[in-house]
Amino acid sequence: MNTLTTDRPRLLIVGDDPATATLLGDFFRLDGFETIAAPEAEAARLLELQRPAAVVLDLVVPHSPGFTLFHDVTSEQPSSRGASSAVPIVVCAAPGGAAALTSVRTAQVAALLETPVDLEQLRNAVRRAIGYPGAPRPAAVNPEADEARDEFVATAVHDLKNPVAAIRGQVFLLRRHLRALEGDDPAAAMAALTRALGAIDRAATHTLTLLNATLDAVRLRSGESLELETRPTDLVALARAAADTYQEATDRHKLEVRTKEPQLVGMWDGFRLERVLENLLSNAIKYSPRGGAITITIRLDPADGAWAILSVRDHGAGIPAADLQRVMQPFQRGANASAIAPGTGIGLAGARRIVEQHGGTLSVRSVEGVGSIFSVRLPLRTPHALVPLPGKPLPS
């Protein structure tokens, strides 16, 4: 394994639960860290090899490899282990395990937290640990970035609660419908069951979409490129499906797809383009609180026919002229946005990066108080030269 190089402080996350390691890795990358996840059996080797700024040790049961690592690292002196012995450790352990460690706790253990751990508490513990003498310090805290990140996490959690609550509600109804199958009208009960299962499927799909969007946001935030899965994709069909879905969610708006093309097929990542459309349509609805027409226009670029152009037009609040250059940057919103609807400022930034990785562009024209037009321009065949390799920025 090659030693990673980065200007960000490096955090070694040790534990044998992959789900926990993924959650902690995503959380701390948003906080400006480079993270390395390792099973307990590999931790000692990576501790020496990667020279992290700090270690988060997620212990499950006593006498696990993680407990062995804890005892080995904390019992040896700096002179016998070199730089790795100066690495501060934040330990997360079950109440019984935490009690077992208390007697051997040393100054190298920056914090000893009982599980389940509050992520904010863990973040603060790691930040304090990074401030120990001899350990790299993270970049200066940006209060606006911190506030935006915290709002992002809070909004993501809130958004995830809605489909999960819908699933739980439908499960409750399913139980009632199952009992009704034994009644006088089993056909009606079966139809109700089918509707409930459809609602569960839609809610689960929405949950998966939110999770994937969050994961993409984390990747883009940390400078990683997305892995596009391109295949022949009909942009007209995507737009019609998205319009139908969002029309079901609003009575105040009229969504219309306008195009002369029966279909417009390009080599694109259909799943991620769905996300772009979902973001543009949800924004058009959200920032047009009084309702009105929302028009999706699809056409070929008349210049050479090698590009598809999709535009979404609303007649809503619009974007202040001073904010047009920054609304597609991560965690940025128009000055008038917060008074209209909650948001994180990551949707447009993610949509722009998805379009750019296809070799296209996302642009906006807007007049405050009149409305906005967002335009996606996509090559029918994605030019590989414009799709960055992992870790490489897009050309400006």
Secondary structure by P-SEA (a helix, b strand, c coil): ccccccccbbbbbbcccaaaaaaaaaaaaaaccbbbbbcccaaaaaaaacccccccccccccccaaaaaaaaaaacccccccccccbbbbbbbcaaaaaaacccccccccccccccccaaaaaaaaaaaaacccccccccccaaaaaaaaaaaaaaaaaaaaaaaaaaaaaaaaaaaaaacccccaaaaaaaaaaaaaaaaaaaaaaaaaaaaaaaaaaaaaccccccccccccaaaaaaaaaaaaaaacccbbbbbbccccccccccaaaaaaaaaaaaaaaaaaaaccccbbbbbbbcccccccbbbbbbbbccccccccccccccccccccccccccccccccaaaaaaaaaaaacbbbbbbbccccbbbbbbbbbccccccccccccccccc
